[in-house]
């Protein structure tokens, strides 16, 4: 598990809320910091891949375990 600077628990939220919350959380982080996001919406996997591409932030990790999805995004 990689290190991260801030955690966002978006469990129970459906698209587009996890993305919106992540966008807000990343807005408060300095460049180079890492945000860990936990989500339960299966659609969030594709959402976060697209989000990273669109925003220029780096998706460091994307994994699923027991119905929970975990993402690490490094702020550009």
Beta strands, then each sheet from edge to edge (+ up, - down):
strand 1: 6-10
strand 2: 34-39
strand 3: 58-65
strand 4: 68-74
sheet 1: 1+ 2+ 4- 3+
end
